[in-house]
Amino acid sequence: MFILAQGAPPGPSGLWGMLANFWPIIAIVLIMYVLLIRPQRTKEKRRQEMLKSLKKNDRVVTMGGIHGVVKNVTDREVTLLVDEKREITLKMNRWAVHSIVNREEEGELPAPENE
């Protein structure tokens, strides 16, 4: 017995047919955008805003883990006071600042007054 080869089963044609074939790829690209690219952009935007708001007397931590107090800020450089007793200062690039540390986060809240 001979089996006759028949054509492909009828399916959607045109633009809808192409989209039906590529929907898994489109879905993967959308998921990657939502899970990876968009959060990274917002994180970088917040970091740039933090660097722009850097001012004198802010307590900061650098990417290398150095804690200090900002003494001078220019467009590209930051001067940090690292040791107050010895007046040791470091001059570094502005992008090397990792975060601004609040006094509350360090546990240096002012002591309550005795009544």
C-alpha positions as CSV (number, residue, x, y, z in Angstrom):
1,M,0.0,0.0,0.0
2,F,1.3,3.4,-0.8
3,I,0.9,6.4,1.5
4,L,0.5,9.6,-0.4
5,A,2.4,12.5,1.0
6,Q,0.1,15.3,1.8
7,G,0.9,19.0,2.4
8,A,1.2,20.6,5.7
9,P,-2.0,20.9,7.7
10,P,-3.7,24.2,7.1
11,G,-3.0,26.8,9.7
12,P,-3.0,30.5,10.1
13,S,-1.2,32.4,7.3
14,G,0.2,35.8,6.9
15,L,1.2,38.0,9.9
16,W,-0.8,35.9,12.4
17,G,0.9,32.8,11.2
18,M,4.4,34.3,11.8
19,L,3.4,35.6,15.2
20,A,2.0,32.2,16.1
21,N,5.4,30.6,15.3
22,F,7.5,33.3,17.2
23,W,5.3,33.8,20.3
24,P,7.7,31.8,22.6
25,I,10.6,34.0,21.5
26,I,8.6,37.2,22.0
27,A,7.4,36.0,25.5
28,I,11.0,35.3,26.5
29,V,12.2,38.7,25.4
30,L,9.4,40.4,27.4
31,I,10.1,38.3,30.5
32,M,13.8,39.2,30.2
33,Y,13.0,42.9,29.9
34,V,10.6,42.8,32.9
35,L,12.9,40.8,35.2
36,L,16.4,42.0,34.2
37,I,16.7,45.1,32.1
38,R,14.0,47.3,33.7
39,P,15.1,46.8,37.3
40,Q,18.7,47.4,36.4
41,R,17.8,50.7,34.7
42,T,15.9,51.9,37.7
43,K,18.7,50.9,40.1
44,E,21.2,52.8,37.9
45,K,18.9,55.9,37.8
46,R,18.7,55.9,41.6
47,R,22.4,55.6,41.9
48,Q,23.0,58.5,39.6
49,E,20.5,60.6,41.6
50,M,22.4,59.6,44.8
51,L,25.7,60.7,43.4
52,K,24.2,64.0,42.2
53,S,22.8,64.7,45.7
54,L,26.2,64.0,47.4
55,K,27.1,67.0,49.6
56,K,29.5,68.1,52.3
57,N,29.3,66.2,55.7
58,D,27.5,63.2,54.2
59,R,28.6,59.9,55.7
60,V,29.4,57.5,52.9
61,V,30.8,54.1,52.1
62,T,32.9,53.6,49.0
63,M,32.9,50.5,46.8
64,G,36.1,49.4,48.5
65,G,34.4,49.5,51.9
66,I,36.0,52.6,53.2
67,H,33.8,54.7,55.6
68,G,34.2,58.4,55.6
69,V,32.7,61.9,55.8
70,V,32.6,64.0,52.6
71,K,34.7,67.1,53.0
72,N,34.7,68.4,49.4
73,V,32.7,67.5,46.3
74,T,33.5,68.4,42.7
75,D,32.1,67.2,39.4
76,R,34.5,64.2,39.2
77,E,36.1,63.9,42.7
78,V,35.2,63.5,46.3
79,T,37.4,64.2,49.3
80,L,36.7,62.0,52.3
81,L,37.8,62.5,55.9
82,V,38.6,58.9,57.0
83,D,40.2,59.5,60.4
84,E,39.3,62.6,62.4
85,K,42.1,62.3,65.0
86,R,44.9,62.2,62.4
87,E,43.0,64.2,59.8
88,I,43.5,61.6,57.1
89,T,41.7,62.5,53.9
90,L,41.3,60.5,50.7
91,K,40.6,61.9,47.3
92,M,38.7,59.6,45.0
93,N,36.5,59.5,41.9
94,R,32.8,60.4,42.6
95,W,31.6,57.1,41.0
96,A,33.5,55.2,43.7
97,V,31.0,56.2,46.3
98,H,28.7,53.2,46.9
99,S,26.1,54.6,49.3
100,I,25.2,57.4,51.7
101,V,24.8,56.1,55.2
102,N,22.3,57.7,57.5
103,R,23.1,58.2,61.2
104,E,20.2,56.0,62.2
105,E,21.6,53.1,60.1
106,E,25.0,53.3,61.9
107,G,23.4,53.4,65.3
108,E,24.8,56.8,66.1
109,L,21.5,58.4,67.3
110,P,21.9,61.2,69.7
111,A,21.7,60.1,73.3
112,P,18.4,61.0,75.0
113,E,18.5,63.8,77.5
114,N,18.0,63.0,81.1
115,E,15.0,64.7,82.7
